[in-house]
């Protein structure tokens, strides 16, 4: 049984019993017109119930003028209200097709590059590019990066740097304390250093004088 409406907003609530769909979802996208094909909508609701997840309807009924505008087939089942283009965004295509066949859909158009599948009530036929096998998803062949050796890892290098900096800071503090302490001790003995310097100079001069005297004495005695 079919019913036609110039606009989907004209559909009485009492005449729409497909609970998971709305007239707006099934109506022509270009004109808002709607041809209700009860058998097709019954099958669509049954498919929704079997799959247990929403069906995203990209295209349902198409008015003849809209079908021409979008380049549809001249005898498209969309114009009869018995065809639907369903997005595969939330479905596995092979499971979807199996369940669609089980509820009575016979015509299938495959559009994996566009991400949807056409289904209609028949006759039985199929076209388009087959969907890839469910288990043919490519796996990455890229090898994971080799683990860093422990001594060369960024974590260990960071920890080593931090440790060296900590030790260096401690050593610098100790050295600073030692220098400060030495400076204090030098300041304490500074008055004696000046006298010691002159004593050492005197000893050096005395040594030089002794050496000169020894040479002169040897020369005098002919020991040269």
C-alpha positions as protocol buffer text, in pm:
chain_id: "A"
residue {
  index: 1
  type: UNK
  ca { x: 0 y: 0 z: 0 }
}
residue {
  index: 2
  type: UNK
  ca { x: 127 y: 351 z: -83 }
}
residue {
  index: 3
  type: UNK
  ca { x: 25 y: 701 z: 19 }
}
residue {
  index: 4
  type: UNK
  ca { x: 147 y: 1026 z: -131 }
}
residue {
  index: 5
  type: UNK
  ca { x: 196 y: 1362 z: 43 }
}
residue {
  index: 6
  type: UNK
  ca { x: 295 y: 1693 z: -110 }
}
residue {
  index: 7
  type: UNK
  ca { x: 504 y: 1755 z: 202 }
}
residue {
  index: 8
  type: UNK
  ca { x: 612 y: 1525 z: 482 }
}
residue {
  index: 9
  type: UNK
  ca { x: 463 y: 1763 z: 740 }
}
residue {
  index: 10
  type: UNK
  ca { x: 117 y: 1657 z: 614 }
}
residue {
  index: 11
  type: UNK
  ca { x: 153 y: 1299 z: 739 }
}
residue {
  index: 12
  type: UNK
  ca { x: -94 y: 1235 z: 1028 }
}
residue {
  index: 13
  type: UNK
  ca { x: 67 y: 1090 z: 1338 }
}
residue {
  index: 14
  type: UNK
  ca { x: -185 y: 807 z: 1333 }
}
residue {
  index: 15
  type: UNK
  ca { x: -66 y: 701 z: 987 }
}
residue {
  index: 16
  type: UNK
  ca { x: 302 y: 677 z: 1083 }
}
residue {
  index: 17
  type: UNK
  ca { x: 393 y: 374 z: 1295 }
}
residue {
  index: 18
  type: UNK
  ca { x: 765 y: 325 z: 1214 }
}
residue {
  index: 19
  type: UNK
  ca { x: 894 y: 435 z: 1553 }
}
residue {
  index: 20
  type: UNK
  ca { x: 1264 y: 462 z: 1466 }
}
residue {
  index: 21
  type: UNK
  ca { x: 1212 y: 687 z: 1166 }
}
residue {
  index: 22
  type: UNK
  ca { x: 1038 y: 1014 z: 1091 }
}
residue {
  index: 23
  type: UNK
  ca { x: 859 y: 1132 z: 774 }
}
residue {
  index: 24
  type: UNK
  ca { x: 1133 y: 1395 z: 729 }
}
residue {
  index: 25
  type: UNK
  ca { x: 1402 y: 1123 z: 714 }
}
residue {
  index: 26
  type: UNK
  ca { x: 1224 y: 935 z: 438 }
}
residue {
  index: 27
  type: UNK
  ca { x: 1095 y: 1232 z: 235 }
}
residue {
  index: 28
  type: UNK
  ca { x: 1256 y: 1375 z: -77 }
}
residue {
  index: 29
  type: UNK
  ca { x: 1559 y: 1583 z: 14 }
}
residue {
  index: 30
  type: UNK
  ca { x: 1500 y: 1830 z: -265 }
}
residue {
  index: 31
  type: UNK
  ca { x: 1124 y: 1892 z: -247 }
}
residue {
  index: 32
  type: UNK
  ca { x: 996 y: 1758 z: 85 }
}
residue {
  index: 33
  type: UNK
  ca { x: 745 y: 1538 z: -101 }
}
residue {
  index: 34
  type: UNK
  ca { x: 680 y: 1191 z: 38 }
}
residue {
  index: 35
  type: UNK
  ca { x: 557 y: 863 z: -104 }
}
residue {
  index: 36
  type: UNK
  ca { x: 491 y: 621 z: 180 }
}
residue {
  index: 37
  type: UNK
  ca { x: 544 y: 260 z: 73 }
}
residue {
  index: 38
  type: UNK
  ca { x: 432 y: 59 z: 370 }
}
residue {
  index: 39
  type: UNK
  ca { x: 605 y: -269 z: 275 }
}
residue {
  index: 40
  type: UNK
  ca { x: 936 y: -91 z: 222 }
}
residue {
  index: 41
  type: UNK
  ca { x: 909 y: 94 z: 553 }
}
residue {
  index: 42
  type: UNK
  ca { x: 808 y: -226 z: 732 }
}
residue {
  index: 43
  type: UNK
  ca { x: 1125 y: -393 z: 600 }
}
residue {
  index: 44
  type: UNK
  ca { x: 1335 y: -91 z: 699 }
}
residue {
  index: 45
  type: UNK
  ca { x: 1199 y: -99 z: 1055 }
}
residue {
  index: 46
  type: UNK
  ca { x: 1255 y: -476 z: 1073 }
}
residue {
  index: 47
  type: UNK
  ca { x: 1617 y: -422 z: 964 }
}
residue {
  index: 48
  type: UNK
  ca { x: 1660 y: -158 z: 1232 }
}
residue {
  index: 49
  type: UNK
  ca { x: 1524 y: -398 z: 1493 }
}
residue {
  index: 50
  type: UNK
  ca { x: 1756 y: -682 z: 1386 }
}
residue {
  index: 51
  type: UNK
  ca { x: 2068 y: -467 z: 1383 }
}
residue {
  index: 52
  type: UNK
  ca { x: 1984 y: -295 z: 1712 }
}
residue {
  index: 53
  type: UNK
  ca { x: 2142 y: 35 z: 1612 }
}
residue {
  index: 54
  type: UNK
  ca { x: 2031 y: 345 z: 1419 }
}
residue {
  index: 55
  type: UNK
  ca { x: 2007 y: 351 z: 1040 }
}
residue {
  index: 56
  type: UNK
  ca { x: 2127 y: 678 z: 891 }
}
residue {
  index: 57
  type: UNK
  ca { x: 1914 y: 736 z: 581 }
}
residue {
  index: 58
  type: UNK
  ca { x: 2109 y: 940 z: 325 }
}
residue {
  index: 59
  type: UNK
  ca { x: 1830 y: 919 z: 70 }
}
residue {
  index: 60
  type: UNK
  ca { x: 1479 y: 774 z: 79 }
}
residue {
  index: 61
  type: UNK
  ca { x: 1201 y: 881 z: -152 }
}
residue {
  index: 62
  type: UNK
  ca { x: 1294 y: 1101 z: -449 }
}
residue {
  index: 63
  type: UNK
  ca { x: 1047 y: 1300 z: -651 }
}
residue {
  index: 64
  type: UNK
  ca { x: 1100 y: 1261 z: -1029 }
}
residue {
  index: 65
  type: UNK
  ca { x: 1230 y: 1619 z: -1058 }
}
residue {
  index: 66
  type: UNK
  ca { x: 1480 y: 1573 z: -775 }
}
residue {
  index: 67
  type: UNK
  ca { x: 1588 y: 1236 z: -912 }
}
residue {
  index: 68
  type: UNK
  ca { x: 1673 y: 1405 z: -1243 }
}
residue {
  index: 69
  type: UNK
  ca { x: 1853 y: 1685 z: -1063 }
}
residue {
  index: 70
  type: UNK
  ca { x: 2084 y: 1444 z: -881 }
}
residue {
  index: 71
  type: UNK
  ca { x: 2145 y: 1226 z: -1187 }
}
residue {
  index: 72
  type: UNK
  ca { x: 1953 y: 923 z: -1059 }
}
residue {
  index: 73
  type: UNK
  ca { x: 1862 y: 629 z: -1280 }
}
residue {
  index: 74
  type: UNK
  ca { x: 1560 y: 695 z: -1499 }
}
residue {
  index: 75
  type: UNK
  ca { x: 1374 y: 406 z: -1336 }
}
residue {
  index: 76
  type: UNK
  ca { x: 1519 y: 449 z: -989 }
}
residue {
  index: 77
  type: UNK
  ca { x: 1344 y: 259 z: -712 }
}
residue {
  index: 78
  type: UNK
  ca { x: 1378 y: 573 z: -502 }
}
residue {
  index: 79
  type: UNK
  ca { x: 1092 y: 723 z: -705 }
}
residue {
  index: 80
  type: UNK
  ca { x: 875 y: 428 z: -603 }
}
residue {
  index: 81
  type: UNK
  ca { x: 953 y: 471 z: -234 }
}
residue {
  index: 82
  type: UNK
  ca { x: 1105 y: 122 z: -213 }
}
residue {
  index: 83
  type: UNK
  ca { x: 1476 y: 219 z: -196 }
}
residue {
  index: 84
  type: UNK
  ca { x: 1700 y: 366 z: 70 }
}
residue {
  index: 85
  type: UNK
  ca { x: 2064 y: 472 z: 75 }
}
residue {
  index: 86
  type: UNK
  ca { x: 2201 y: 385 z: 420 }
}
residue {
  index: 87
  type: UNK
  ca { x: 2527 y: 517 z: 564 }
}
residue {
  index: 88
  type: UNK
  ca { x: 2777 y: 253 z: 676 }
}
residue {
  index: 89
  type: UNK
  ca { x: 2930 y: 486 z: 932 }
}
residue {
  index: 90
  type: UNK
  ca { x: 2800 y: 277 z: 1221 }
}
residue {
  index: 91
  type: UNK
  ca { x: 2761 y: -60 z: 1047 }
}
residue {
  index: 92
  type: UNK
  ca { x: 2977 y: -342 z: 921 }
}
residue {
  index: 93
  type: UNK
  ca { x: 2870 y: -370 z: 553 }
}
residue {
  index: 94
  type: UNK
  ca { x: 2868 y: -748 z: 526 }
}
residue {
  index: 95
  type: UNK
  ca { x: 2661 y: -790 z: 840 }
}
residue {
  index: 96
  type: UNK
  ca { x: 2430 y: -514 z: 723 }
}
residue {
  index: 97
  type: UNK
  ca { x: 2376 y: -680 z: 384 }
}
residue {
  index: 98
  type: UNK
  ca { x: 2308 y: -1019 z: 540 }
}
residue {
  index: 99
  type: UNK
  ca { x: 2044 y: -877 z: 771 }
}
residue {
  index: 100
  type: UNK
  ca { x: 1893 y: -664 z: 493 }
}
residue {
  index: 101
  type: UNK
  ca { x: 1848 y: -973 z: 277 }
}
residue {
  index: 102
  type: UNK
  ca { x: 1690 y: -1153 z: 569 }
}
residue {
  index: 103
  type: UNK
  ca { x: 1411 y: -893 z: 600 }
}
residue {
  index: 104
  type: UNK
  ca { x: 1330 y: -885 z: 229 }
}
residue {
  index: 105
  type: UNK
  ca { x: 1561 y: -641 z: 51 }
}
residue {
  index: 106
  type: UNK
  ca { x: 1686 y: -776 z: -283 }
}
residue {
  index: 107
  type: UNK
  ca { x: 1857 y: -493 z: -467 }
}
residue {
  index: 108
  type: UNK
  ca { x: 2199 y: -383 z: -345 }
}
residue {
  index: 109
  type: UNK
  ca { x: 2428 y: -105 z: -465 }
}
residue {
  index: 110
  type: UNK
  ca { x: 2774 y: -85 z: -312 }
}
residue {
  index: 111
  type: UNK
  ca { x: 2944 y: 253 z: -268 }
}
residue {
  index: 112
  type: UNK
  ca { x: 3236 y: 200 z: -29 }
}
residue {
  index: 113
  type: UNK
  ca { x: 3416 y: 515 z: -142 }
}
residue {
  index: 114
  type: UNK
  ca { x: 3111 y: 723 z: -54 }
}
residue {
  index: 115
  type: UNK
  ca { x: 3041 y: 520 z: 259 }
}
residue {
  index: 116
  type: UNK
  ca { x: 2684 y: 403 z: 194 }
}
residue {
  index: 117
  type: UNK
  ca { x: 2486 y: 108 z: 61 }
}
residue {
  index: 118
  type: UNK
  ca { x: 2173 y: 119 z: -155 }
}
residue {
  index: 119
  type: UNK
  ca { x: 1899 y: -129 z: -67 }
}
residue {
  index: 120
  type: UNK
  ca { x: 1559 y: -181 z: -231 }
}
residue {
  index: 121
  type: UNK
  ca { x: 1282 y: -438 z: -251 }
}
residue {
  index: 122
  type: UNK
  ca { x: 1390 y: -575 z: -585 }
}
residue {
  index: 123
  type: UNK
  ca { x: 1413 y: -727 z: -831 }
}
residue {
  index: 124
  type: UNK
  ca { x: 1721 y: -914 z: -711 }
}
residue {
  index: 125
  type: UNK
  ca { x: 2040 y: -758 z: -846 }
}
residue {
  index: 126
  type: UNK
  ca { x: 2357 y: -584 z: -730 }
}
residue {
  index: 127
  type: UNK
  ca { x: 2609 y: -336 z: -866 }
}
residue {
  index: 128
  type: UNK
  ca { x: 2901 y: -120 z: -765 }
}
residue {
  index: 129
  type: UNK
  ca { x: 3237 y: -183 z: -605 }
}
residue {
  index: 130
  type: UNK
  ca { x: 3238 y: -472 z: -354 }
}
residue {
  index: 131
  type: UNK
  ca { x: 3309 y: -383 z: 5 }
}
residue {
  index: 132
  type: UNK
  ca { x: 3644 y: -509 z: 138 }
}
residue {
  index: 133
  type: UNK
  ca { x: 3634 y: -827 z: 342 }
}
residue {
  index: 134
  type: UNK
  ca { x: 3565 y: -769 z: 708 }
}
residue {
  index: 135
  type: UNK
  ca { x: 3903 y: -913 z: 812 }
}
residue {
  index: 136
  type: UNK
  ca { x: 4110 y: -741 z: 543 }
}
residue {
  index: 137
  type: UNK
  ca { x: 4185 y: -422 z: 731 }
}
residue {
  index: 138
  type: UNK
  ca { x: 4555 y: -346 z: 678 }
}
residue {
  index: 139
  type: UNK
  ca { x: 4784 y: -359 z: 973 }
}
residue {
  index: 140
  type: UNK
  ca { x: 5064 y: -114 z: 1022 }
}
residue {
  index: 141
  type: UNK
  ca { x: 5399 y: -243 z: 901 }
}
residue {
  index: 142
  type: UNK
  ca { x: 5592 y: 32 z: 1068 }
}
residue {
  index: 143
  type: UNK
  ca { x: 5820 y: -105 z: 1336 }
}
residue {
  index: 144
  type: UNK
  ca { x: 5795 y: 58 z: 1675 }
}
residue {
  index: 145
  type: UNK
  ca { x: 6098 y: 266 z: 1770 }
}
residue {
  index: 146
  type: UNK
  ca { x: 6374 y: 73 z: 1947 }
}
residue {
  index: 147
  type: UNK
  ca { x: 6385 y: 118 z: 2320 }
}
residue {
  index: 148
  type: UNK
  ca { x: 6656 y: 351 z: 2437 }
}
residue {
  index: 149
  type: UNK
  ca { x: 6933 y: 197 z: 2638 }
}
residue {
  index: 150
  type: UNK
  ca { x: 6886 y: 280 z: 3002 }
}
residue {
  index: 151
  type: UNK
  ca { x: 7203 y: 485 z: 3031 }
}
residue {
  index: 152
  type: UNK
  ca { x: 7111 y: 683 z: 2718 }
}
residue {
  index: 153
  type: UNK
  ca { x: 6745 y: 737 z: 2789 }
}
residue {
  index: 154
  type: UNK
  ca { x: 6615 y: 1089 z: 2824 }
}
residue {
  index: 155
  type: UNK
  ca { x: 6488 y: 1007 z: 3172 }
}
residue {
  index: 156
  type: UNK
  ca { x: 6826 y: 882 z: 3292 }
}
residue {
  index: 157
  type: UNK
  ca { x: 7010 y: 1167 z: 3125 }
}
residue {
  index: 158
  type: UNK
  ca { x: 6778 y: 1411 z: 3294 }
}
residue {
  index: 159
  type: UNK
  ca { x: 6823 y: 1241 z: 3630 }
}
residue {
  index: 160
  type: UNK
  ca { x: 7204 y: 1230 z: 3583 }
}
residue {
  index: 161
  type: UNK
  ca { x: 7215 y: 1597 z: 3496 }
}
residue {
  index: 162
  type: UNK
  ca { x: 7007 y: 1685 z: 3798 }
}
residue {
  index: 163
  type: UNK
  ca { x: 7229 y: 1467 z: 4021 }
}
residue {
  index: 164
  type: UNK
  ca { x: 7551 y: 1619 z: 3887 }
}
residue {
  index: 165
  type: UNK
  ca { x: 7411 y: 1966 z: 3933 }
}
residue {
  index: 166
  type: UNK
  ca { x: 7318 y: 1885 z: 4292 }
}
residue {
  index: 167
  type: UNK
  ca { x: 7667 y: 1745 z: 4371 }
}
residue {
  index: 168
  type: UNK
  ca { x: 7833 y: 2038 z: 4197 }
}
residue {
  index: 169
  type: UNK
  ca { x: 7628 y: 2287 z: 4392 }
}
residue {
  index: 170
  type: UNK
  ca { x: 7727 y: 2114 z: 4717 }
}
residue {
  index: 171
  type: UNK
  ca { x: 8095 y: 2111 z: 4621 }
}
residue {
  index: 172
  type: UNK
  ca { x: 8083 y: 2477 z: 4527 }
}
residue {
  index: 173
  type: UNK
  ca { x: 7932 y: 2560 z: 4864 }
}
residue {
  index: 174
  type: UNK
  ca { x: 8206 y: 2365 z: 5049 }
}
residue {
  index: 175
  type: UNK
  ca { x: 8479 y: 2535 z: 4842 }
}
residue {
  index: 176
  type: UNK
  ca { x: 8329 y: 2873 z: 4911 }
}
residue {
  index: 177
  type: UNK
  ca { x: 8328 y: 2804 z: 5282 }
}
residue {
  index: 178
  type: UNK
  ca { x: 8693 y: 2686 z: 5267 }
}
residue {
  index: 179
  type: UNK
  ca { x: 8805 y: 2997 z: 5083 }
}
residue {
  index: 180
  type: UNK
  ca { x: 8620 y: 3219 z: 5326 }
}
residue {
  index: 181
  type: UNK
  ca { x: 8779 y: 3039 z: 5619 }
}
residue {
  index: 182
  type: UNK
  ca { x: 9128 y: 3061 z: 5460 }
}
residue {
  index: 183
  type: UNK
  ca { x: 9082 y: 3430 z: 5396 }
}
residue {
  index: 184
  type: UNK
  ca { x: 8999 y: 3479 z: 5761 }
}
residue {
  index: 185
  type: UNK
  ca { x: 9311 y: 3293 z: 5871 }
}
residue {
  index: 186
  type: UNK
  ca { x: 9532 y: 3488 z: 5630 }
}
residue {
  index: 187
  type: UNK
  ca { x: 9396 y: 3814 z: 5760 }
}
residue {
  index: 188
  type: UNK
  ca { x: 9487 y: 3702 z: 6112 }
}
residue {
  index: 189
  type: UNK
  ca { x: 9857 y: 3638 z: 6029 }
}
residue {
  index: 190
  type: UNK
  ca { x: 9895 y: 3929 z: 5785 }
}
residue {
  index: 191
  type: UNK
  ca { x: 10097 y: 4144 z: 6032 }
}
residue {
  index: 192
  type: UNK
  ca { x: 10360 y: 3868 z: 6064 }
}
residue {
  index: 193
  type: UNK
  ca { x: 10391 y: 3804 z: 5695 }
}
residue {
  index: 194
  type: UNK
  ca { x: 10550 y: 4139 z: 5623 }
}
residue {
  index: 195
  type: UNK
  ca { x: 10827 y: 4078 z: 5877 }
}
residue {
  index: 196
  type: UNK
  ca { x: 10882 y: 3726 z: 5746 }
}
residue {
  index: 197
  type: UNK
  ca { x: 10923 y: 3861 z: 5396 }
}
residue {
  index: 198
  type: UNK
  ca { x: 11211 y: 4085 z: 5501 }
}
residue {
  index: 199
  type: UNK
  ca { x: 11376 y: 3804 z: 5695 }
}
residue {
  index: 200
  type: UNK
  ca { x: 11363 y: 3585 z: 5383 }
}
residue {
  index: 201
  type: UNK
  ca { x: 11507 y: 3863 z: 5170 }
}
residue {
  index: 202
  type: UNK
  ca { x: 11790 y: 3906 z: 5415 }
}
residue {
  index: 203
  type: UNK
  ca { x: 11864 y: 3535 z: 5414 }
}
residue {
  index: 204
  type: UNK
  ca { x: 11865 y: 3535 z: 5035 }
}
residue {
  index: 205
  type: UNK
  ca { x: 12112 y: 3827 z: 5024 }
}
residue {
  index: 206
  type: UNK
  ca { x: 12327 y: 3658 z: 5281 }
}
residue {
  index: 207
  type: UNK
  ca { x: 12334 y: 3345 z: 5068 }
}
residue {
  index: 208
  type: UNK
  ca { x: 12439 y: 3543 z: 4762 }
}
residue {
  index: 209
  type: UNK
  ca { x: 12712 y: 3721 z: 4959 }
}
residue {
  index: 210
  type: UNK
  ca { x: 12840 y: 3387 z: 5088 }
}
residue {
  index: 211
  type: UNK
  ca { x: 12857 y: 3246 z: 4739 }
}
residue {
  index: 212
  type: UNK
  ca { x: 13051 y: 3550 z: 4609 }
}
residue {
  index: 213
  type: UNK
  ca { x: 13288 y: 3532 z: 4900 }
}
residue {
  index: 214
  type: UNK
  ca { x: 13352 y: 3161 z: 4839 }
}
residue {
  index: 215
  type: UNK
  ca { x: 13433 y: 3226 z: 4475 }
}
residue {
  index: 216
  type: UNK
  ca { x: 13671 y: 3504 z: 4557 }
}
residue {
  index: 217
  type: UNK
  ca { x: 13839 y: 3296 z: 4820 }
}
residue {
  index: 218
  type: UNK
  ca { x: 13885 y: 3005 z: 4580 }
}
residue {
  index: 219
  type: UNK
  ca { x: 14027 y: 3239 z: 4318 }
}
residue {
  index: 220
  type: UNK
  ca { x: 14274 y: 3376 z: 4566 }
}
residue {
  index: 221
  type: UNK
  ca { x: 14389 y: 3032 z: 4662 }
}
residue {
  index: 222
  type: UNK
  ca { x: 14423 y: 2924 z: 4302 }
}
residue {
  index: 223
  type: UNK
  ca { x: 14154 y: 2668 z: 4321 }
}
residue {
  index: 224
  type: UNK
  ca { x: 13966 y: 2806 z: 4032 }
}
